[in-house]
Amino acid sequence: MKQSFIGVILLLSVLLLCCDESTSHGGMVNSGLEGSWLWKQSTGGIGGTTTIPAAGNVHVLRITSDSTFVETKNDTILFTDTFTTHLNSAGDSTKKQLVIDFLNSKRFSLLVEIVTNDSLILSDMIVDGYSSFYTRIR
């Protein structure tokens, strides 16, 4: 009887430890991501370069409530996929950050660095990756 009780306690402990904030969320954790975002620039890479849209080109990122991620250039789709999100600890920090994981492509996950009413910064989750800066389209 005592061994069964200890077994149940251990099982419950494992279940509680496995069900924390870092588990996957189907869909959006932060509805502030939803909307259309105008790409302003990307910075990073091995050389720390900065890339901006060529004159006359409009790059838009659309994130929808049904977990669709669409990138367009002058209204032509460049990339589209569905995604899930989860919270991840940044390095040794106790701060949790939102991560976007793509479901149907081999594209790297994106770390949501900043999301406000007007600004969005997404970073590649790889060494020497890029950080991309967006402003909300009203």
C-alpha positions, 0 to 999 in steps of 0.5 A: 500500500505504501509503495502504491501511494509513493508511486502515485505521488511520483506520477503526479509530480512528473505530470505537474513538472511536464505541464509548465509554461514552456509547453506548446500552445496550439495557436497564438499566445499573444494576440498582439501579434495578429495583424499586418506588419510593414517590414522596415529592415533586418540586421545581423548575419556574420558581417552584421549587415543591415538590409532594407526594402528596395525602393518601391517595394513593400514587404508585408508580414500578415499574422492571422488568428488562425495561426497563418504566417504570410510574407508578401512583396508587392502583394505577391506571396513569398512565404506562407505557413501555419505555426504554433507558439510556445514560451521559451527561456532565453539562455539562463534567464528566467524571462520567458519569450514567445517562439513561433514554430512553423509546421510545414516548412523547414524554416527556422523558428522565430523568437519574438523579441518585442511586440507592442501596438506599433512595433514587432521585432522577430529574430532567427533562433540560430547563431548569426541569424537576423533580427527583423523590424516591423511597424504595424499597418493600421 
